[in-house]
Amino acid sequence: MVKAKKWNYMKHFEGWPKKTDVELVEEEMRPIEDGEFLAKAVFLSVDPFMRGLSEKFTIGEPIWGTQVARIVESKNEEFPVGKLVVLRAGWRTYSISNGKKEPPTLPEPYLLPDIGDLSPSVALGVLGMTGNTAYFLFLELCQPKEGDTVVVTAAAGAIGSIVGQIGKIYGCNVIGIAGSNEKGEWLVKELGFDHFINYKVDDIDAKLKKIAPQGVDCFFDSVGGKTAEIIYSHMNNNGRVAINGSISNYNKEKPDYSLSSSVQKAIQEKNLSAKTLGVYCRSKDWMTGINQLHTWVNEGKIKYRETIVDGIENMFDLFVDMLTGKTTGKAVIRA
């Protein structure tokens, strides 16, 4: 029998995730039934949402997450042995699926499309949920136009780095905010961002006045908190805000996701549009986003970086490293 390794969620995170909150265990896989297939993980995704939505996880069950896996046994002709499949199987090395949506709001498991010489790991990043989050949220909620000034927080992360590059494709002036000068150099010199702000050492308010004297038209926010408050104060009338996350809150003992009075005032007085969008609401258009992003990657208009660590045993440590800003680009485990 095949034995799977899996990370079970044993206790709700309070503040920073701790090793005592999770458990790495083995599970003996049952035989597959008609219509099912057995897949072995090749690459597993590590994402910030795993902290933000952790209270929805089931105690004693694997942590949520997407993986690229190779089909090793199949009784489903649509998923033949040897093919790579992208599926929401969670933090585990083997999984059984019938190829259906589970739950119905998620995209169905799908065979990895032809991506040429690219690593299959990109199906978890720039050509996966990460890329589609950047694509759909930024284009639909921010509606960028040529000449717009765009601010992106968590800009050196998997999503933010793609958002900034899409902004450049659309002719925008892009400002990235991240936590180290090394990341800033990557954003400006390699990805084409126009400006960089180091939130750990720079005065964000003063620097925005200098590099964006005409104000901010679009704000893609993955951080929230004080940084977001400052940027709201620089928004132009009728500006657009895409709310992707609130990393600054995720690891607090008592997270506060309420809007501050200054943010509420900015939204009301400047007629701002501040919205969010669950990327899986676009599951019917999933491949539209993937195909466009693939074209941009092939054209050299979008570049990406991955932080890849070997071994599912190291998955929790990579998860914490990502939350503390020690990774750049997409965080991935190679099983």
C-alpha positions, -999 to +999 in steps of 0.1 A: +000+000+000+010+036-007+017+057+023+013+095+022+029+122+043+006+150+053+007+181+075-025+181+097-038+213+113-041+205+150-047+238+167-059+272+155-030+296+150-028+323+176-003+350+166+026+335+146+021+299+135+040+274+157+051+239+151+029+227+179-001+239+159+005+213+131+016+177+129+034+158+101+019+123+099+017+093+076-015+079+061-021+047+043-039+054+011-070+033+003-075+017-031-089+039-058-125+034-070-139+037-105-137+073-117-108+081-094-071+086-098-041+085-074-016+114-077+019+119-062+028+155-054+057+170-074+054+206-063+033+221-035+022+257-031+028+279+000+006+310+001-003+338+025-040+329+024-032+298+043-027+320+073-055+344+066-081+317+062-067+293+087-097+296+111-117+278+084-094+248+084-107+216+099-088+204+130-071+171+123-072+175+085-045+186+061-039+223+055-054+237+023-033+242-007-028+235-044-002+212-059+011+199-092+011+161-090+018+132-113-009+106-118+005+072-108-028+051-109-060+059-126-095+045-132-106+078-149-099+080-186-097+118-185-068+117-161-043+091-175-013+077-157+019+097-162+002+131-168+007+161-145-024+174-128-031+207-109-054+201-080-064+215-046-051+185-025-036+203+004-003+196+022+002+160+014+024+138-008-004+115-023-040+123-029-071+106-045-094+126-067-124+120-090-116+151-110-146+170-098-148+204-081-144+201-043-160+223-032-180+235-063-166+271-060-130+259-069-117+252-104-119+215-114-086+196-112-070+200-147-042+185-166-011+207-169-013+225-202+016+227-226+040+252-210+070+245-231+103+245-213+090+261-181+091+242-149+057+227-138+061+247-106+048+278-125+013+262-124+014+272-087+027+307-094+027+329-124+006+304-144-017+294-116-038+308-087-011+334-080-010+348-115-048+347-119-052+366-086-029+393-100-046+393-134-083+393-124-081+415-093-058+441-108-075+444-141-111+442-129-109+462-097-082+487-105-090+491-142-055+506-150-051+531-177-020+545-194-004+572-173-020+560-140+001+559-109-001+525-093+011+515-058+016+478-049+023+466-014+040+433-008+055+441-042+083+415-041+058+387-033+044+363-058+012+383-065+026+418-061+055+413-084+031+402-112+007+430-106+034+456-110+045+441-143+010+441-156+008+477-146+038+484-168+023+465-197-007+489-194+016+520-194+013+528-157+038+545-134+044+517-108+056+521-072+064+489-053+066+487-015+086+459+001+109+452+030+145+452+018+167+471-006+177+438-023+140+432-031+137+468-043+167+464-067+150+433-082+117+452-086+133+482-103+162+468-123+147+434-134+110+438-133+108+474-145+090+490-116+095+528-117+101+534-080+106+514-048+098+522-011+114+502+017+087+503+044+112+493+071+134+523+067+117+549+045+092+575+054+064+563+032+044+595+033+073+617+025+086+594-003+051+592-019+049+630-019+082+631-038+078+603-063+040+606-068+033+644-064+001+640-086-013+614-063-021+577-066-048+564-090-047+526-083-037+508-051-032+470-050-031+461-013-020+429+002-008+443+035-034+466+051-026+483+084-007+516+088+010+513+054-024+511+037-037+541+057-009+563+044-015+552+008-052+560+011-043+595+021-025+599-013-053+585-034-068+608-061-105+614-065-123+584-080-092+562-073-095+524-074-083+500-046-080+463-050-080+446-016-061+413-019-052+406+017-041+420+051-007+404+059+000+429+086-030+415+106-026+378+100-002+371+128-015+394+155-029+380+187-061+400+181-063+408+144-083+440+135-097+441+100-119+471+105-113+502+084-098+531+104-116+564+105-090+579+082-095+552+055-133+556+058-129+593+054-107+590+023-131+565+007-161+588+013-145+622+005-126+610-026-153+587-039-128+557-039-137+523-051-123+498-026-132+462-035-121+426-032-127+396-054-123+359-047-102+347-076-121+314-077-152+334-087-135+335-121-131+297-123-150+297-156-124+321-170-095+303-154-076+294-185-082+328-201-060+343-174-035+315-176-032+318-214-027+356-213-001+354-186+017+326-205+019+348-236+033+377-215+059+353-200+069+341-234+072+376-247+095+386-218+069+411-205+065+392-172+094+378-152+091+357-121+111+343-093+106+312-071+118+303-037+119+264-040+127+242-010+131+204-012+110+181+010+075+182+024+092+179+059+103+216+054+069+229+043+059+245+076+093+262+079+089+277+044+054+288+053+068+308+083+097+322+062+072+334+036+050+351+063+081+368+077+093+381+044+123+359+040+112+346+005+110+364-028+085+356-054+065+324-052+072+299-023+072+263-035+080+229-020+095+203-043+082+170-029 
